[in-house]
Amino acid sequence: MNEVVVYIESKASSEATIGRNGKVSELVRRHSKKAFQARKAFRALKSLVKVQAVVRGAYVRKQARMALHCMHALAQLQVTVRARQLLSRCSDN
């Protein structure tokens, strides 16, 4: 009755029909395959981004740990220098 003919450009030009009985055309099959591949690629990219975030997070935590260690060492050095200054003042008097 209401049948639509769809022409597909490919190496072998073929006809695909979509009728009332619900036949899936070659065009729809290709579209669904491409959509599946796109979703699969997107999932792979998403997991790659998550791995990058984990790695970068670990690197940032390492940098923060090193910065805190250096700041702690500087604070200890300041305490030592200040104590020596105070001891030298006391011994001069």
PDB file of N, CA, C and O in Angstrom, chain B, residues numbered from 101:
ATOM      1  N   MET B 101       0.833  -1.190   0.000  1.00  0.00           N
ATOM      2  CA  MET B 101       0.000   0.000   0.000  1.00  0.00           C
ATOM      3  C   MET B 101       0.878   1.255   0.000  1.00  0.00           C
ATOM      4  O   MET B 101       1.227   1.781  -1.057  1.00  0.00           O
ATOM      5  N   ASN B 102       1.231   1.727   1.209  1.00  0.00           N
ATOM      6  CA  ASN B 102       2.061   2.918   1.319  1.00  0.00           C
ATOM      7  C   ASN B 102       3.512   2.501   1.458  1.00  0.00           C
ATOM      8  O   ASN B 102       4.072   2.551   2.553  1.00  0.00           O
ATOM      9  N   GLU B 103       4.123   2.091   0.362  1.00  0.00           N
ATOM     10  CA  GLU B 103       5.487   1.618   0.422  1.00  0.00           C
ATOM     11  C   GLU B 103       6.402   2.710  -0.096  1.00  0.00           C
ATOM     12  O   GLU B 103       6.120   3.338  -1.117  1.00  0.00           O
ATOM     13  N   VAL B 104       7.505   2.935   0.613  1.00  0.00           N
ATOM     14  CA  VAL B 104       8.452   3.965   0.239  1.00  0.00           C
ATOM     15  C   VAL B 104       9.706   3.279  -0.262  1.00  0.00           C
ATOM     16  O   VAL B 104      10.196   2.348   0.377  1.00  0.00           O
ATOM     17  N   VAL B 105      10.232   3.719  -1.392  1.00  0.00           N
ATOM     18  CA  VAL B 105      11.461   3.149  -1.936  1.00  0.00           C
ATOM     19  C   VAL B 105      12.580   4.129  -1.637  1.00  0.00           C
ATOM     20  O   VAL B 105      12.490   5.312  -1.964  1.00  0.00           O
ATOM     21  N   VAL B 106      13.650   3.619  -1.003  1.00  0.00           N
ATOM     22  CA  VAL B 106      14.792   4.447  -0.648  1.00  0.00           C
ATOM     23  C   VAL B 106      15.973   3.968  -1.464  1.00  0.00           C
ATOM     24  O   VAL B 106      16.284   2.777  -1.459  1.00  0.00           O
ATOM     25  N   TYR B 107      16.633   4.867  -2.164  1.00  0.00           N
ATOM     26  CA  TYR B 107      17.814   4.511  -2.939  1.00  0.00           C
ATOM     27  C   TYR B 107      19.054   4.809  -2.103  1.00  0.00           C
ATOM     28  O   TYR B 107      19.173   5.886  -1.519  1.00  0.00           O
ATOM     29  N   ILE B 108      19.962   3.864  -2.052  1.00  0.00           N
ATOM     30  CA  ILE B 108      21.168   3.991  -1.245  1.00  0.00           C
ATOM     31  C   ILE B 108      22.355   4.065  -2.172  1.00  0.00           C
ATOM     32  O   ILE B 108      22.500   3.251  -3.084  1.00  0.00           O
ATOM     33  N   GLU B 109      23.206   5.045  -1.934  1.00  0.00           N
ATOM     34  CA  GLU B 109      24.420   5.156  -2.736  1.00  0.00           C
ATOM     35  C   GLU B 109      25.484   4.265  -2.124  1.00  0.00           C
ATOM     36  O   GLU B 109      25.893   4.452  -0.978  1.00  0.00           O
ATOM     37  N   SER B 110      25.914   3.315  -2.892  1.00  0.00           N
ATOM     38  CA  SER B 110      26.973   2.432  -2.448  1.00  0.00           C
ATOM     39  C   SER B 110      27.653   1.860  -3.678  1.00  0.00           C
ATOM     40  O   SER B 110      27.323   2.237  -4.802  1.00  0.00           O
ATOM     41  N   LYS B 111      28.603   0.951  -3.476  1.00  0.00           N
ATOM     42  CA  LYS B 111      29.284   0.335  -4.607  1.00  0.00           C
ATOM     43  C   LYS B 111      28.281  -0.394  -5.491  1.00  0.00           C
ATOM     44  O   LYS B 111      28.307  -0.253  -6.714  1.00  0.00           O
ATOM     45  N   ALA B 112      27.420  -1.153  -4.889  1.00  0.00           N
ATOM     46  CA  ALA B 112      26.357  -1.843  -5.616  1.00  0.00           C
ATOM     47  C   ALA B 112      25.057  -1.161  -5.253  1.00  0.00           C
ATOM     48  O   ALA B 112      24.520  -1.378  -4.167  1.00  0.00           O
ATOM     49  N   SER B 113      24.548  -0.338  -6.154  1.00  0.00           N
ATOM     50  CA  SER B 113      23.329   0.396  -5.870  1.00  0.00           C
ATOM     51  C   SER B 113      22.170  -0.585  -5.717  1.00  0.00           C
ATOM     52  O   SER B 113      21.866  -1.352  -6.631  1.00  0.00           O
ATOM     53  N   SER B 114      21.531  -0.552  -4.555  1.00  0.00           N
ATOM     54  CA  SER B 114      20.427  -1.472  -4.307  1.00  0.00           C
ATOM     55  C   SER B 114      19.244  -0.692  -3.750  1.00  0.00           C
ATOM     56  O   SER B 114      19.387   0.443  -3.296  1.00  0.00           O
ATOM     57  N   GLU B 115      18.087  -1.315  -3.795  1.00  0.00           N
ATOM     58  CA  GLU B 115      16.876  -0.696  -3.261  1.00  0.00           C
ATOM     59  C   GLU B 115      16.573  -1.272  -1.896  1.00  0.00           C
ATOM     60  O   GLU B 115      16.767  -2.461  -1.647  1.00  0.00           O
ATOM     61  N   ALA B 116      16.100  -0.421  -1.029  1.00  0.00           N
ATOM     62  CA  ALA B 116      15.639  -0.890   0.272  1.00  0.00           C
ATOM     63  C   ALA B 116      14.229  -0.365   0.457  1.00  0.00           C
ATOM     64  O   ALA B 116      13.939   0.782   0.115  1.00  0.00           O
ATOM     65  N   THR B 117      13.372  -1.178   0.982  1.00  0.00           N
ATOM     66  CA  THR B 117      11.986  -0.762   1.137  1.00  0.00           C
ATOM     67  C   THR B 117      11.590  -0.756   2.598  1.00  0.00           C
ATOM     68  O   THR B 117      12.024  -1.597   3.385  1.00  0.00           O
ATOM     69  N   ILE B 118      10.767   0.198   2.938  1.00  0.00           N
ATOM     70  CA  ILE B 118      10.167   0.255   4.267  1.00  0.00           C
ATOM     71  C   ILE B 118       8.660   0.229   4.034  1.00  0.00           C
ATOM     72  O   ILE B 118       8.099   1.145   3.433  1.00  0.00           O
ATOM     73  N   GLY B 119       8.032  -0.799   4.502  1.00  0.00           N
ATOM     74  CA  GLY B 119       6.597  -0.913   4.288  1.00  0.00           C
ATOM     75  C   GLY B 119       5.842  -0.901   5.589  1.00  0.00           C
ATOM     76  O   GLY B 119       6.407  -0.656   6.655  1.00  0.00           O
ATOM     77  N   ARG B 120       4.565  -1.166   5.490  1.00  0.00           N
ATOM     78  CA  ARG B 120       3.727  -1.193   6.691  1.00  0.00           C
ATOM     79  C   ARG B 120       4.042  -2.388   7.567  1.00  0.00           C
ATOM     80  O   ARG B 120       3.742  -2.374   8.761  1.00  0.00           O
ATOM     81  N   ASN B 121       4.641  -3.418   6.999  1.00  0.00           N
ATOM     82  CA  ASN B 121       4.915  -4.611   7.788  1.00  0.00           C
ATOM     83  C   ASN B 121       6.179  -4.456   8.634  1.00  0.00           C
ATOM     84  O   ASN B 121       6.521  -5.378   9.375  1.00  0.00           O
ATOM     85  N   GLY B 122       6.874  -3.345   8.553  1.00  0.00           N
ATOM     86  CA  GLY B 122       7.992  -3.057   9.451  1.00  0.00           C
ATOM     87  C   GLY B 122       9.326  -3.626   9.006  1.00  0.00           C
ATOM     88  O   GLY B 122      10.179  -3.902   9.849  1.00  0.00           O
ATOM     89  N   LYS B 123       9.537  -3.813   7.698  1.00  0.00           N
ATOM     90  CA  LYS B 123      10.839  -4.277   7.236  1.00  0.00           C
ATOM     91  C   LYS B 123      11.886  -3.201   7.506  1.00  0.00           C
ATOM     92  O   LYS B 123      11.660  -2.012   7.280  1.00  0.00           O
ATOM     93  N   VAL B 124      13.040  -3.655   7.997  1.00  0.00           N
ATOM     94  CA  VAL B 124      14.117  -2.707   8.294  1.00  0.00           C
ATOM     95  C   VAL B 124      14.970  -2.566   7.044  1.00  0.00           C
ATOM     96  O   VAL B 124      15.467  -3.562   6.518  1.00  0.00           O
ATOM     97  N   SER B 125      15.140  -1.378   6.578  1.00  0.00           N
ATOM     98  CA  SER B 125      15.892  -1.149   5.343  1.00  0.00           C
ATOM     99  C   SER B 125      17.382  -1.165   5.597  1.00  0.00           C
ATOM    100  O   SER B 125      17.840  -1.133   6.739  1.00  0.00           O
ATOM    101  N   GLU B 126      18.110  -1.213   4.536  1.00  0.00           N
ATOM    102  CA  GLU B 126      19.576  -1.174   4.599  1.00  0.00           C
ATOM    103  C   GLU B 126      20.038   0.142   5.215  1.00  0.00           C
ATOM    104  O   GLU B 126      21.020   0.171   5.957  1.00  0.00           O
ATOM    105  N   LEU B 127      19.355   1.196   4.920  1.00  0.00           N
ATOM    106  CA  LEU B 127      19.699   2.510   5.463  1.00  0.00           C
ATOM    107  C   LEU B 127      19.574   2.531   6.983  1.00  0.00           C
ATOM    108  O   LEU B 127      20.450   3.046   7.678  1.00  0.00           O
ATOM    109  N   VAL B 128      18.499   1.979   7.482  1.00  0.00           N
ATOM    110  CA  VAL B 128      18.283   1.948   8.925  1.00  0.00           C
ATOM    111  C   VAL B 128      19.323   1.061   9.592  1.00  0.00           C
ATOM    112  O   VAL B 128      19.830   1.389  10.665  1.00  0.00           O
ATOM    113  N   ARG B 129      19.642  -0.071   8.954  1.00  0.00           N
ATOM    114  CA  ARG B 129      20.650  -0.969   9.501  1.00  0.00           C
ATOM    115  C   ARG B 129      22.015  -0.278   9.591  1.00  0.00           C
ATOM    116  O   ARG B 129      22.715  -0.380  10.599  1.00  0.00           O
ATOM    117  N   ARG B 130      22.371   0.419   8.522  1.00  0.00           N
ATOM    118  CA  ARG B 130      23.655   1.138   8.541  1.00  0.00           C
ATOM    119  C   ARG B 130      23.676   2.226   9.610  1.00  0.00           C
ATOM    120  O   ARG B 130      24.667   2.415  10.316  1.00  0.00           O
ATOM    121  N   HIS B 131      22.561   2.928   9.705  1.00  0.00           N
ATOM    122  CA  HIS B 131      22.476   4.001  10.704  1.00  0.00           C
ATOM    123  C   HIS B 131      22.627   3.438  12.117  1.00  0.00           C
ATOM    124  O   HIS B 131      23.342   4.002  12.944  1.00  0.00           O
ATOM    125  N   SER B 132      21.948   2.323  12.384  1.00  0.00           N
ATOM    126  CA  SER B 132      22.034   1.754  13.728  1.00  0.00           C
ATOM    127  C   SER B 132      23.442   1.237  14.005  1.00  0.00           C
ATOM    128  O   SER B 132      23.922   1.321  15.135  1.00  0.00           O
ATOM    129  N   LYS B 133      24.109   0.702  12.976  1.00  0.00           N
ATOM    130  CA  LYS B 133      25.485   0.218  13.156  1.00  0.00           C
ATOM    131  C   LYS B 133      26.417   1.395  13.460  1.00  0.00           C
ATOM    132  O   LYS B 133      27.256   1.317  14.356  1.00  0.00           O
ATOM    133  N   LYS B 134      26.260   2.484  12.705  1.00  0.00           N
ATOM    134  CA  LYS B 134      27.093   3.664  12.953  1.00  0.00           C
ATOM    135  C   LYS B 134      26.817   4.261  14.324  1.00  0.00           C
ATOM    136  O   LYS B 134      27.740   4.712  15.003  1.00  0.00           O
ATOM    137  N   ALA B 135      25.566   4.267  14.731  1.00  0.00           N
ATOM    138  CA  ALA B 135      25.213   4.797  16.053  1.00  0.00           C
ATOM    139  C   ALA B 135      25.832   3.936  17.146  1.00  0.00           C
ATOM    140  O   ALA B 135      26.338   4.451  18.142  1.00  0.00           O
ATOM    141  N   PHE B 136      25.787   2.602  16.949  1.00  0.00           N
ATOM    142  CA  PHE B 136      26.402   1.701  17.922  1.00  0.00           C
ATOM    143  C   PHE B 136      27.903   1.945  18.014  1.00  0.00           C
ATOM    144  O   PHE B 136      28.463   2.000  19.108  1.00  0.00           O
ATOM    145  N   GLN B 137      28.552   2.091  16.858  1.00  0.00           N
ATOM    146  CA  GLN B 137      29.995   2.338  16.854  1.00  0.00           C
ATOM    147  C   GLN B 137      30.324   3.672  17.511  1.00  0.00           C
ATOM    148  O   GLN B 137      31.333   3.792  18.206  1.00  0.00           O
ATOM    149  N   ALA B 138      29.479   4.672  17.294  1.00  0.00           N
ATOM    150  CA  ALA B 138      29.710   5.982  17.903  1.00  0.00           C
ATOM    151  C   ALA B 138      29.564   5.903  19.422  1.00  0.00           C
ATOM    152  O   ALA B 138      30.359   6.488  20.157  1.00  0.00           O
ATOM    153  N   ARG B 139      28.542   5.173  19.890  1.00  0.00           N
ATOM    154  CA  ARG B 139      28.374   5.017  21.339  1.00  0.00           C
ATOM    155  C   ARG B 139      29.547   4.261  21.943  1.00  0.00           C
ATOM    156  O   ARG B 139      30.017   4.595  23.031  1.00  0.00           O
ATOM    157  N   LYS B 140      30.017   3.244  21.234  1.00  0.00           N
ATOM    158  CA  LYS B 140      31.163   2.457  21.706  1.00  0.00           C
ATOM    159  C   LYS B 140      32.417   3.334  21.788  1.00  0.00           C
ATOM    160  O   LYS B 140      33.161   3.269  22.766  1.00  0.00           O
ATOM    161  N   ALA B 141      32.646   4.152  20.757  1.00  0.00           N
ATOM    162  CA  ALA B 141      33.798   5.051  20.761  1.00  0.00           C
ATOM    163  C   ALA B 141      33.680   6.081  21.875  1.00  0.00           C
ATOM    164  O   ALA B 141      34.670   6.422  22.521  1.00  0.00           O
ATOM    165  N   PHE B 142      32.462   6.574  22.099  1.00  0.00           N
ATOM    166  CA  PHE B 142      32.247   7.557  23.159  1.00  0.00           C
ATOM    167  C   PHE B 142      32.518   6.946  24.525  1.00  0.00           C
ATOM    168  O   PHE B 142      33.137   7.584  25.376  1.00  0.00           O
ATOM    169  N   ARG B 143      32.058   5.708  24.745  1.00  0.00           N
ATOM    170  CA  ARG B 143      32.338   5.034  26.018  1.00  0.00           C
ATOM    171  C   ARG B 143      33.839   4.847  26.218  1.00  0.00           C
ATOM    172  O   ARG B 143      34.351   5.038  27.322  1.00  0.00           O
ATOM    173  N   ALA B 144      34.544   4.471  25.150  1.00  0.00           N
ATOM    174  CA  ALA B 144      35.996   4.296  25.257  1.00  0.00           C
ATOM    175  C   ALA B 144      36.663   5.622  25.585  1.00  0.00           C
ATOM    176  O   ALA B 144      37.577   5.673  26.407  1.00  0.00           O
ATOM    177  N   LEU B 145      36.212   6.693  24.946  1.00  0.00           N
ATOM    178  CA  LEU B 145      36.781   8.014  25.211  1.00  0.00           C
ATOM    179  C   LEU B 145      36.495   8.451  26.638  1.00  0.00           C
ATOM    180  O   LEU B 145      37.352   9.029  27.306  1.00  0.00           O
ATOM    181  N   LYS B 146      35.265   8.164  27.102  1.00  0.00           N
ATOM    182  CA  LYS B 146      34.896   8.528  28.469  1.00  0.00           C
ATOM    183  C   LYS B 146      35.771   7.805  29.487  1.00  0.00           C
ATOM    184  O   LYS B 146      36.208   8.399  30.473  1.00  0.00           O
ATOM    185  N   SER B 147      36.025   6.517  29.245  1.00  0.00           N
ATOM    186  CA  SER B 147      36.870   5.772  30.179  1.00  0.00           C
ATOM    187  C   SER B 147      38.307   6.276  30.121  1.00  0.00           C
ATOM    188  O   SER B 147      38.992   6.298  31.144  1.00  0.00           O
ATOM    189  N   LEU B 148      38.772   6.680  28.943  1.00  0.00           N
ATOM    190  CA  LEU B 148      40.111   7.243  28.825  1.00  0.00           C
ATOM    191  C   LEU B 148      40.218   8.547  29.606  1.00  0.00           C
ATOM    192  O   LEU B 148      41.224   8.796  30.270  1.00  0.00           O
ATOM    193  N   VAL B 149      39.194   9.369  29.527  1.00  0.00           N
ATOM    194  CA  VAL B 149      39.177  10.635  30.268  1.00  0.00           C
ATOM    195  C   VAL B 149      39.194  10.364  31.770  1.00  0.00           C
ATOM    196  O   VAL B 149      39.864  11.071  32.524  1.00  0.00           O
ATOM    197  N   LYS B 150      38.451   9.332  32.207  1.00  0.00           N
ATOM    198  CA  LYS B 150      38.452   8.994  33.625  1.00  0.00           C
ATOM    199  C   LYS B 150      39.830   8.542  34.081  1.00  0.00           C
ATOM    200  O   LYS B 150      40.277   8.909  35.168  1.00  0.00           O
ATOM    201  N   VAL B 151      40.507   7.744  33.256  1.00  0.00           N
ATOM    202  CA  VAL B 151      41.863   7.297  33.598  1.00  0.00           C
ATOM    203  C   VAL B 151      42.801   8.490  33.677  1.00  0.00           C
ATOM    204  O   VAL B 151      43.620   8.583  34.591  1.00  0.00           O
ATOM    205  N   GLN B 152      42.681   9.403  32.718  1.00  0.00           N
ATOM    206  CA  GLN B 152      43.512  10.612  32.750  1.00  0.00           C
ATOM    207  C   GLN B 152      43.252  11.413  34.022  1.00  0.00           C
ATOM    208  O   GLN B 152      44.191  11.928  34.630  1.00  0.00           O
ATOM    209  N   ALA B 153      42.004  11.521  34.426  1.00  0.00           N
ATOM    210  CA  ALA B 153      41.675  12.273  35.636  1.00  0.00           C
ATOM    211  C   ALA B 153      42.290  11.618  36.864  1.00  0.00           C
ATOM    212  O   ALA B 153      42.792  12.310  37.750  1.00  0.00           O
ATOM    213  N   VAL B 154      42.257  10.296  36.924  1.00  0.00           N
ATOM    214  CA  VAL B 154      42.861   9.586  38.053  1.00  0.00           C
ATOM    215  C   VAL B 154      44.357   9.832  38.090  1.00  0.00           C
ATOM    216  O   VAL B 154      44.926  10.106  39.146  1.00  0.00           O
ATOM    217  N   VAL B 155      44.994   9.731  36.923  1.00  0.00           N
ATOM    218  CA  VAL B 155      46.448   9.918  36.857  1.00  0.00           C
ATOM    219  C   VAL B 155      46.817  11.355  37.218  1.00  0.00           C
ATOM    220  O   VAL B 155      47.746  11.591  37.991  1.00  0.00           O
ATOM    221  N   ARG B 156      46.082  12.308  36.654  1.00  0.00           N
ATOM    222  CA  ARG B 156      46.370  13.712  36.964  1.00  0.00           C
ATOM    223  C   ARG B 156      46.113  14.009  38.431  1.00  0.00           C
ATOM    224  O   ARG B 156      46.854  14.770  39.054  1.00  0.00           O
ATOM    225  N   GLY B 157      45.064  13.410  38.985  1.00  0.00           N
ATOM    226  CA  GLY B 157      44.779  13.608  40.404  1.00  0.00           C
ATOM    227  C   GLY B 157      45.900  13.082  41.272  1.00  0.00           C
ATOM    228  O   GLY B 157      46.287  13.719  42.252  1.00  0.00           O
ATOM    229  N   ALA B 158      46.426  11.910  40.912  1.00  0.00           N
ATOM    230  CA  ALA B 158      47.549  11.342  41.669  1.00  0.00           C
ATOM    231  C   ALA B 158      48.767  12.246  41.555  1.00  0.00           C
ATOM    232  O   ALA B 158      49.484  12.452  42.534  1.00  0.00           O
ATOM    233  N   TYR B 159      49.004  12.789  40.360  1.00  0.00           N
ATOM    234  CA  TYR B 159      50.151  13.669  40.159  1.00  0.00           C
ATOM    235  C   TYR B 159      49.993  14.952  40.971  1.00  0.00           C
ATOM    236  O   TYR B 159      50.957  15.429  41.569  1.00  0.00           O
ATOM    237  N   VAL B 160      48.789  15.510  40.995  1.00  0.00           N
ATOM    238  CA  VAL B 160      48.539  16.742  41.753  1.00  0.00           C
ATOM    239  C   VAL B 160      48.702  16.479  43.250  1.00  0.00           C
ATOM    240  O   VAL B 160      49.271  17.298  43.971  1.00  0.00           O
ATOM    241  N   ARG B 161      48.198  15.329  43.710  1.00  0.00           N
ATOM    242  CA  ARG B 161      48.383  14.986  45.133  1.00  0.00           C
ATOM    243  C   ARG B 161      49.859  14.843  45.470  1.00  0.00           C
ATOM    244  O   ARG B 161      50.291  15.258  46.545  1.00  0.00           O
ATOM    245  N   LYS B 162      50.632  14.264  44.571  1.00  0.00           N
ATOM    246  CA  LYS B 162      52.072  14.113  44.793  1.00  0.00           C
ATOM    247  C   LYS B 162      52.730  15.494  44.879  1.00  0.00           C
ATOM    248  O   LYS B 162      53.563  15.733  45.754  1.00  0.00           O
ATOM    249  N   GLN B 163      52.358  16.396  43.977  1.00  0.00           N
ATOM    250  CA  GLN B 163      52.901  17.753  44.008  1.00  0.00           C
ATOM    251  C   GLN B 163      52.536  18.454  45.314  1.00  0.00           C
ATOM    252  O   GLN B 163      53.377  19.123  45.913  1.00  0.00           O
ATOM    253  N   ALA B 164      51.302  18.306  45.753  1.00  0.00           N
ATOM    254  CA  ALA B 164      50.859  18.948  46.993  1.00  0.00           C
ATOM    255  C   ALA B 164      51.633  18.385  48.181  1.00  0.00           C
ATOM    256  O   ALA B 164      52.028  19.124  49.083  1.00  0.00           O
ATOM    257  N   ARG B 165      51.845  17.065  48.174  1.00  0.00           N
ATOM    258  CA  ARG B 165      52.602  16.434  49.258  1.00  0.00           C
ATOM    259  C   ARG B 165      54.040  16.971  49.295  1.00  0.00           C
ATOM    260  O   ARG B 165      54.574  17.243  50.370  1.00  0.00           O
ATOM    261  N   MET B 166      54.658  17.121  48.130  1.00  0.00           N
ATOM    262  CA  MET B 166      56.023  17.647  48.063  1.00  0.00           C
ATOM    263  C   MET B 166      56.074  19.098  48.526  1.00  0.00           C
ATOM    264  O   MET B 166      56.999  19.497  49.233  1.00  0.00           O
ATOM    265  N   ALA B 167      55.072  19.889  48.122  1.00  0.00           N
ATOM    266  CA  ALA B 167      55.032  21.297  48.529  1.00  0.00           C
ATOM    267  C   ALA B 167      54.888  21.410  50.045  1.00  0.00           C
ATOM    268  O   ALA B 167      55.561  22.226  50.673  1.00  0.00           O
ATOM    269  N   LEU B 168      54.013  20.595  50.635  1.00  0.00           N
ATOM    270  CA  LEU B 168      53.844  20.626  52.088  1.00  0.00           C
ATOM    271  C   LEU B 168      55.119  20.188  52.800  1.00  0.00           C
ATOM    272  O   LEU B 168      55.478  20.745  53.838  1.00  0.00           O
ATOM    273  N   HIS B 169      55.802  19.192  52.243  1.00  0.00           N
ATOM    274  CA  HIS B 169      57.058  18.736  52.836  1.00  0.00           C
ATOM    275  C   HIS B 169      58.098  19.859  52.818  1.00  0.00           C
ATOM    276  O   HIS B 169      58.797  20.082  53.807  1.00  0.00           O
ATOM    277  N   CYS B 170      58.195  20.561  51.687  1.00  0.00           N
ATOM    278  CA  CYS B 170      59.156  21.668  51.581  1.00  0.00           C
ATOM    279  C   CYS B 170      58.792  22.814  52.530  1.00  0.00           C
ATOM    280  O   CYS B 170      59.668  23.408  53.158  1.00  0.00           O
ATOM    281  N   MET B 171      57.494  23.118  52.629  1.00  0.00           N
ATOM    282  CA  MET B 171      57.071  24.186  53.541  1.00  0.00           C
ATOM    283  C   MET B 171      57.370  23.806  54.994  1.00  0.00           C
ATOM    284  O   MET B 171      57.765  24.661  55.787  1.00  0.00           O
ATOM    285  N   HIS B 172      57.187  22.544  55.342  1.00  0.00           N
ATOM    286  CA  HIS B 172      57.486  22.077  56.696  1.00  0.00           C
ATOM    287  C   HIS B 172      58.981  22.195  56.978  1.00  0.00           C
ATOM    288  O   HIS B 172      59.383  22.610  58.066  1.00  0.00           O
ATOM    289  N   ALA B 173      59.807  21.827  55.989  1.00  0.00           N
ATOM    290  CA  ALA B 173      61.257  21.937  56.158  1.00  0.00           C
ATOM    291  C   ALA B 173      61.674  23.398  56.331  1.00  0.00           C
ATOM    292  O   ALA B 173      62.544  23.697  57.148  1.00  0.00           O
ATOM    293  N   LEU B 174      61.064  24.306  55.573  1.00  0.00           N
ATOM    294  CA  LEU B 174      61.376  25.730  55.716  1.00  0.00           C
ATOM    295  C   LEU B 174      60.964  26.255  57.093  1.00  0.00           C
ATOM    296  O   LEU B 174      61.685  27.045  57.702  1.00  0.00           O
ATOM    297  N   ALA B 175      59.823  25.822  57.571  1.00  0.00           N
ATOM    298  CA  ALA B 175      59.367  26.255  58.895  1.00  0.00           C
ATOM    299  C   ALA B 175      60.333  25.766  59.973  1.00  0.00           C
ATOM    300  O   ALA B 175      60.660  26.513  60.895  1.00  0.00           O
ATOM    301  N   GLN B 176      60.791  24.522  59.864  1.00  0.00           N
ATOM    302  CA  GLN B 176      61.763  23.992  60.829  1.00  0.00           C
ATOM    303  C   GLN B 176      63.072  24.774  60.761  1.00  0.00           C
ATOM    304  O   GLN B 176      63.691  25.054  61.788  1.00  0.00           O
ATOM    305  N   LEU B 177      63.487  25.122  59.549  1.00  0.00           N
ATOM    306  CA  LEU B 177      64.719  25.900  59.387  1.00  0.00           C
ATOM    307  C   LEU B 177      64.573  27.278  60.032  1.00  0.00           C
ATOM    308  O   LEU B 177      65.498  27.761  60.685  1.00  0.00           O
ATOM    309  N   GLN B 178      63.416  27.907  59.849  1.00  0.00           N
ATOM    310  CA  GLN B 178      63.173  29.208  60.468  1.00  0.00           C
ATOM    311  C   GLN B 178      63.216  29.107  61.989  1.00  0.00           C
ATOM    312  O   GLN B 178      63.770  29.981  62.656  1.00  0.00           O
ATOM    313  N   VAL B 179      62.637  28.049  62.534  1.00  0.00           N
ATOM    314  CA  VAL B 179      62.655  27.851  63.988  1.00  0.00           C
ATOM    315  C   VAL B 179      64.090  27.689  64.471  1.00  0.00           C
ATOM    316  O   VAL B 179      64.465  28.263  65.493  1.00  0.00           O
ATOM    317  N   THR B 180      64.894  26.920  63.754  1.00  0.00           N
ATOM    318  CA  THR B 180      66.285  26.694  64.137  1.00  0.00           C
ATOM    319  C   THR B 180      67.077  27.992  64.092  1.00  0.00           C
ATOM    320  O   THR B 180      67.833  28.290  65.017  1.00  0.00           O
ATOM    321  N   VAL B 181      66.910  28.767  63.024  1.00  0.00           N
ATOM    322  CA  VAL B 181      67.634  30.032  62.879  1.00  0.00           C
ATOM    323  C   VAL B 181      67.214  30.994  63.983  1.00  0.00           C
ATOM    324  O   VAL B 181      68.052  31.650  64.600  1.00  0.00           O
ATOM    325  N   ARG B 182      65.910  31.070  64.224  1.00  0.00           N
ATOM    326  CA  ARG B 182      65.427  31.985  65.271  1.00  0.00           C
ATOM    327  C   ARG B 182      65.949  31.560  66.641  1.00  0.00           C
ATOM    328  O   ARG B 182      66.297  32.421  67.450  1.00  0.00           O
ATOM    329  N   ALA B 183      66.014  30.280  66.921  1.00  0.00           N
ATOM    330  CA  ALA B 183      66.532  29.803  68.207  1.00  0.00           C
ATOM    331  C   ALA B 183      68.012  30.156  68.344  1.00  0.00           C
ATOM    332  O   ALA B 183      68.450  30.567  69.419  1.00  0.00           O
ATOM    333  N   ARG B 184      68.771  30.004  67.293  1.00  0.00           N
ATOM    334  CA  ARG B 184      70.202  30.363  67.345  1.00  0.00           C
ATOM    335  C   ARG B 184      70.384  31.852  67.575  1.00  0.00           C
ATOM    336  O   ARG B 184      71.263  32.273  68.327  1.00  0.00           O
ATOM    337  N   GLN B 185      69.533  32.659  66.910  1.00  0.00           N
ATOM    338  CA  GLN B 185      69.625  34.107  67.113  1.00  0.00           C
ATOM    339  C   GLN B 185      69.341  34.459  68.566  1.00  0.00           C
ATOM    340  O   GLN B 185      70.048  35.269  69.165  1.00  0.00           O
ATOM    341  N   LEU B 186      68.298  33.844  69.131  1.00  0.00           N
ATOM    342  CA  LEU B 186      67.959  34.133  70.524  1.00  0.00           C
ATOM    343  C   LEU B 186      69.056  33.654  71.466  1.00  0.00           C
ATOM    344  O   LEU B 186      69.365  34.338  72.442  1.00  0.00           O
ATOM    345  N   LEU B 187      69.648  32.502  71.201  1.00  0.00           N
ATOM    346  CA  LEU B 187      70.727  31.991  72.055  1.00  0.00           C
ATOM    347  C   LEU B 187      71.958  32.866  71.957  1.00  0.00           C
ATOM    348  O   LEU B 187      72.640  33.087  72.958  1.00  0.00           O
ATOM    349  N   SER B 188      72.255  33.365  70.773  1.00  0.00           N
ATOM    350  CA  SER B 188      73.439  34.220  70.630  1.00  0.00           C
ATOM    351  C   SER B 188      73.216  35.559  71.342  1.00  0.00           C
ATOM    352  O   SER B 188      74.166  36.122  71.886  1.00  0.00           O
ATOM    353  N   ARG B 189      71.997  36.076  71.350  1.00  0.00           N
ATOM    354  CA  ARG B 189      71.689  37.320  72.062  1.00  0.00           C
ATOM    355  C   ARG B 189      71.822  37.097  73.571  1.00  0.00           C
ATOM    356  O   ARG B 189      72.345  37.947  74.291  1.00  0.00           O
ATOM    357  N   CYS B 190      71.347  35.954  74.030  1.00  0.00           N
ATOM    358  CA  CYS B 190      71.421  35.664  75.458  1.00  0.00           C
ATOM    359  C   CYS B 190      72.863  35.500  75.902  1.00  0.00           C
ATOM    360  O   CYS B 190      73.213  35.944  76.996  1.00  0.00           O
ATOM    361  N   SER B 191      73.693  34.892  75.113  1.00  0.00           N
ATOM    362  CA  SER B 191      75.078  34.669  75.486  1.00  0.00           C
ATOM    363  C   SER B 191      75.892  35.960  75.431  1.00  0.00           C
ATOM    364  O   SER B 191      76.894  36.088  76.134  1.00  0.00           O
ATOM    365  N   ASP B 192      75.472  36.919  74.603  1.00  0.00           N
ATOM    366  CA  ASP B 192      76.157  38.209  74.514  1.00  0.00           C
ATOM    367  C   ASP B 192      75.907  39.043  75.765  1.00  0.00           C
ATOM    368  O   ASP B 192      76.761  39.843  76.146  1.00  0.00           O
ATOM    369  N   ASN B 193      74.788  38.879  76.394  1.00  0.00           N
ATOM    370  CA  ASN B 193      74.457  39.676  77.575  1.00  0.00           C
ATOM    371  C   ASN B 193      75.110  39.174  78.788  1.00  0.00           C
ATOM    372  O   ASN B 193      74.929  39.741  79.866  1.00  0.00           O
TER     373      ASN B 193
END
